[in-house]
Amino acid sequence: MADTKGSMVAPLSKYKLVFLGDQSVGKTSIINRFMFDTFDGKDHPTVGIDFISKTLYYEDRTIRLQLWDTAGQERFRSLIPSYIRDSAVAVVCYDVEVKTSFASITRWISDVRLERGNDVIIFIVANKIDVLNERVISTEEGANLAKECDAHFIEVSAKTGNNVELLFKQIAATLPGTETSQMVNSVMNNPNQSNNVKLENQKNQESEKVQTKACC
């Protein structure tokens, strides 16, 4: 569609990102760090499903990311498949301090594959890497699991913000139609490698948040 000056207006591309993982692995904290650059350090379990969106500039495209934050409690498990169903990206998180959260990754990915097959991009995200002395899951373990699951891998800290922006840069670079999607494949198992993907917030960012509460 051309504007009055004859230049082309890039269409708005919308992508749904669903965040999965056990309770207290930091899914909400990662989203809040990315959206608002904040971290409150308090445990506020997600009740049902939270939704928030952000419009970004990526190269010559305008991208709308729809971030769906799901509850990790078992009682909400039956709600998750319906939110996975039309997702473009599944971000599966675990806590490097908690072995059970890492062990659950394959189950979460199985749920994703069941609903989306291979028509989804999967990122395995190791959170809380700022707590060095209490870490029980190594970088190598996470990277090896990602390789086995044909997923991208990155380690982050929602508390310090380390690699959170890089996570979303890499997600943007893998989205359908991006020219750098092939480049990201070369760093999918190197969580600390940077790249030259440019991702900038739109000046007049439009964001919204709604919460869907479910009965116990």
C-alpha positions as CSV (number, residue, x, y, z in Angstrom):
1,M,0.0,0.0,0.0
2,A,1.5,3.3,-1.1
3,D,1.3,6.6,1.0
4,T,0.6,10.0,-0.5
5,K,4.3,10.5,-1.2
6,G,4.6,7.3,-3.1
7,S,6.7,5.4,-0.7
8,M,5.7,1.9,0.4
9,V,4.4,1.3,3.9
10,A,5.6,-2.0,5.3
11,P,2.8,-4.2,6.5
12,L,2.4,-5.0,10.2
13,S,3.5,-8.6,10.9
14,K,1.9,-10.2,13.9
15,Y,3.5,-13.2,15.8
16,K,2.3,-15.0,18.8
17,L,4.9,-16.1,21.4
18,V,3.8,-18.5,24.1
19,F,5.9,-18.8,27.2
20,L,5.9,-22.2,28.8
21,G,7.6,-23.8,31.8
22,D,7.1,-24.9,35.4
23,Q,5.9,-22.6,38.1
24,S,8.5,-20.0,39.4
25,V,11.0,-20.5,36.6
26,G,10.7,-16.7,35.8
27,K,8.5,-16.5,32.7
28,T,6.7,-13.4,33.9
29,S,10.0,-11.8,35.0
30,I,11.6,-12.3,31.6
31,I,8.6,-10.7,29.9
32,N,8.6,-7.8,32.4
33,R,12.3,-7.2,31.9
34,F,11.8,-7.1,28.2
35,M,8.7,-4.9,28.2
36,F,9.4,-2.5,31.1
37,D,13.1,-3.2,32.1
38,T,11.9,-4.0,35.6
39,F,12.4,-6.8,38.1
40,D,10.6,-6.9,41.4
41,G,12.0,-10.1,42.8
42,K,8.7,-11.2,44.2
43,D,6.9,-14.5,43.4
44,H,3.5,-13.7,41.8
45,P,2.3,-16.9,40.2
46,T,0.4,-16.3,37.0
47,V,-3.2,-17.2,37.3
48,G,-4.5,-18.6,34.1
49,I,-3.1,-16.7,31.1
50,D,-1.6,-13.2,30.8
51,F,-1.3,-11.4,27.5
52,I,0.7,-8.4,26.5
53,S,1.8,-7.1,23.2
54,K,4.6,-4.9,21.9
55,T,5.1,-3.3,18.5
56,L,8.7,-3.1,17.3
57,Y,10.8,-2.0,14.3
58,Y,12.9,-4.8,12.9
59,E,15.0,-3.9,9.9
60,D,12.5,-2.6,7.4
61,R,9.5,-4.3,9.0
62,T,7.1,-3.4,11.8
63,I,6.5,-6.4,14.0
64,R,3.8,-6.9,16.6
65,L,4.8,-9.5,19.2
66,Q,2.0,-11.0,21.2
67,L,3.5,-12.5,24.4
68,W,1.3,-15.1,26.2
69,D,2.4,-15.8,29.7
70,T,1.0,-19.1,30.9
71,A,0.6,-20.5,34.4
72,G,3.1,-23.2,35.4
73,Q,0.8,-24.8,38.0
74,E,-0.5,-28.3,37.1
75,R,-4.1,-27.2,37.7
76,F,-3.9,-24.9,34.7
77,R,-2.3,-27.5,32.4
78,S,-5.5,-28.3,30.5
79,L,-5.7,-24.6,29.4
80,I,-2.3,-24.5,27.7
81,P,-2.9,-26.5,24.5
82,S,-5.4,-24.0,23.2
83,Y,-2.9,-21.2,23.5
84,I,-0.1,-23.2,21.9
85,R,-2.3,-24.0,18.9
86,D,-1.7,-20.9,16.8
87,S,1.6,-19.8,18.2
88,A,4.6,-18.9,16.0
89,V,7.2,-19.3,18.8
90,A,7.2,-21.4,21.9
91,V,9.6,-20.1,24.6
92,V,10.2,-22.9,27.1
93,C,11.9,-21.8,30.3
94,Y,13.6,-23.5,33.2
95,D,15.4,-22.5,36.3
96,V,19.1,-23.4,36.4
97,E,18.7,-24.0,40.2
98,V,15.9,-26.5,39.9
99,K,16.4,-29.9,38.3
100,T,12.7,-30.7,38.1
101,S,12.1,-27.6,35.9
102,F,14.8,-28.8,33.5
103,A,13.4,-32.3,33.5
104,S,10.0,-30.9,32.5
105,I,11.3,-29.2,29.4
106,T,10.8,-32.3,27.2
107,R,7.2,-32.6,28.4
108,W,6.5,-29.0,27.5
109,I,8.1,-29.4,24.1
110,S,6.1,-32.6,23.5
111,D,2.9,-30.5,24.2
112,V,4.1,-28.0,21.6
113,R,4.9,-30.5,19.0
114,L,1.6,-32.2,19.6
115,E,-0.3,-29.0,18.8
116,R,2.0,-27.4,16.2
117,G,4.2,-30.2,14.8
118,N,7.2,-28.6,13.1
119,D,5.3,-25.4,12.3
120,V,6.7,-23.6,15.3
121,I,10.0,-22.1,16.5
122,I,11.1,-23.4,19.9
123,F,13.5,-21.6,22.2
124,I,14.7,-23.2,25.4
125,V,15.6,-20.5,27.9
126,A,17.7,-21.1,31.0
127,N,16.8,-18.4,33.5
128,K,18.5,-17.2,36.8
129,I,22.1,-17.6,35.6
130,D,22.9,-14.8,38.1
131,V,22.8,-17.3,41.0
132,L,26.2,-19.0,40.4
133,N,26.6,-20.9,43.6
134,E,23.3,-22.6,43.5
135,R,23.3,-23.6,39.9
136,V,22.7,-27.3,39.2
137,I,22.1,-27.3,35.5
138,S,25.1,-26.5,33.3
139,T,25.2,-24.6,30.1
140,E,26.3,-27.8,28.3
141,E,23.3,-29.7,29.5
142,G,20.9,-27.0,28.3
143,A,22.6,-26.7,24.9
144,N,22.7,-30.5,24.4
145,L,19.0,-30.8,25.2
146,A,18.2,-28.0,22.7
147,K,20.1,-29.8,20.1
148,E,18.2,-33.0,20.8
149,C,14.9,-31.2,20.6
150,D,15.8,-29.2,17.5
151,A,15.4,-26.0,19.4
152,H,17.3,-22.7,19.9
153,F,19.0,-22.2,23.3
154,I,20.0,-19.2,25.3
155,E,20.8,-18.4,29.0
156,V,19.4,-15.3,30.6
157,S,18.9,-13.5,33.9
158,A,15.6,-11.7,34.3
159,K,17.1,-10.2,37.5
160,T,20.1,-8.5,35.9
161,G,18.7,-8.3,32.4
162,N,21.6,-10.3,31.0
163,N,20.8,-11.7,27.5
164,V,17.1,-10.8,27.7
165,E,17.2,-8.4,24.9
166,L,19.4,-10.8,22.9
167,L,16.8,-13.5,23.4
168,F,14.2,-11.3,21.6
169,K,16.6,-10.3,19.0
170,Q,17.2,-13.9,18.2
171,I,13.5,-14.6,18.2
172,A,12.9,-11.7,15.8
173,A,15.6,-13.1,13.5
174,T,14.0,-16.5,13.3
175,L,10.5,-15.3,12.5
176,P,9.1,-16.3,9.0
177,G,10.2,-13.9,6.3
178,T,13.3,-12.4,8.1
179,E,16.4,-12.4,6.1
180,T,18.6,-13.3,9.0
181,S,16.8,-16.4,10.1
182,Q,19.5,-18.6,8.7
183,M,22.1,-16.7,10.5
184,V,20.5,-17.4,13.9
185,N,20.7,-21.1,13.3
186,S,24.5,-20.8,13.5
187,V,24.3,-19.4,17.1
188,M,21.4,-21.5,18.4
189,N,23.6,-23.5,20.7
190,N,25.9,-20.7,21.7
191,P,23.9,-18.7,24.3
192,N,26.5,-16.0,24.8
193,Q,27.2,-15.2,21.1
194,S,25.9,-11.8,20.0
195,N,24.7,-10.9,16.6
196,N,24.0,-7.8,14.5
197,V,20.3,-8.0,14.5
198,K,18.8,-4.5,15.0
199,L,15.6,-4.5,17.0
200,E,14.2,-1.1,18.2
201,N,11.1,-0.1,20.1
202,Q,8.6,1.8,18.2
203,K,8.5,5.4,19.5
204,N,4.8,5.3,20.1
205,Q,4.7,1.8,21.5
206,E,1.3,0.3,21.8
207,S,1.0,-2.2,24.5
208,E,-1.9,-3.9,26.3
209,K,-2.3,-6.5,29.0
210,V,-5.3,-8.6,29.7
211,Q,-5.6,-11.5,32.2
212,T,-7.8,-14.6,31.8
213,K,-8.5,-16.2,35.1
214,A,-9.5,-19.8,35.3
215,C,-11.3,-21.7,38.0
216,C,-9.4,-24.2,40.1
